[in-house]
Amino acid sequence: MTAWIVLQLADSAFPTGGFAHSAGLEAMIQAGELRSAAEVEAFVVDTVWQTARGALPLVSATHDDPARLEEVDRYAGVLTWSHIAARASKNQGRALLDTAARAFRHTLLVDARDRVMRGELLGHLAPAFGFVTRALDVTRDDALATYLHLAARGVLSSAIRLGVLGPTEAQAVHLRLHPTLEAASVRARTSTLDDVAQSAPIVELVQATHDRLYSRLFQS
């Protein structure tokens, strides 16, 4: 049962709005920071590690203790200084809670969705993901691995739509990412909120310029 839930959450048909975001890739390309496929691949590696260090401790915190959802959600709000990144996180987190509440009809998920609607929760993605996966009995390790996969897949999908990687090329990059994904997942298993860190500050700074780009395909 749990394995099917994991696959469902990781499926592109699960509507959380992730494909509307490029995690800063679009801004980095327009700023001239990424000029080759190799540099795009390095960006994806950086995204995986930043996800492991900056988001997965929040996923773990609410998965370990769902009662901390409001606390960790507000902590995510404090950590996310860029309005672009904050908007992306809240849009996806709220979509996740809403879709999960409607699809699975779990009492805890419906209550969390309603709290967001009442303004009691910001609805950031990482704490929401930990909360949802715990409510659905997804193991902590599977939750962390799924979140990492979604982060990598989202950037690779963005690269394809921006024309900097071909579909087959992106799959080859994904294959080469497997050792990195595993290493990041292992590291995240023992991380706590005290370990949250920003390992890609240049990406964060450039991403903050997204709304001022001449043309935009993505929201972030």
Secondary structure as GFF3:
##gff-version 3
##sequence-region A 1 220
A	DSSP	alpha_helix	2	10	.	.	.	ID=ss1
A	DSSP	three_ten_helix	18	20	.	.	.	ID=ss2
A	DSSP	alpha_helix	25	30	.	.	.	ID=ss3
A	DSSP	alpha_helix	37	54	.	.	.	ID=ss4
A	DSSP	alpha_helix	56	64	.	.	.	ID=ss5
A	DSSP	three_ten_helix	66	68	.	.	.	ID=ss6
A	DSSP	alpha_helix	69	79	.	.	.	ID=ss7
A	DSSP	alpha_helix	83	104	.	.	.	ID=ss8
A	DSSP	alpha_helix	107	117	.	.	.	ID=ss9
A	DSSP	alpha_helix	125	135	.	.	.	ID=ss10
A	DSSP	alpha_helix	140	161	.	.	.	ID=ss11
A	DSSP	alpha_helix	167	188	.	.	.	ID=ss12
A	DSSP	three_ten_helix	193	195	.	.	.	ID=ss13
A	DSSP	alpha_helix	201	207	.	.	.	ID=ss14
A	DSSP	three_ten_helix	210	212	.	.	.	ID=ss15
###
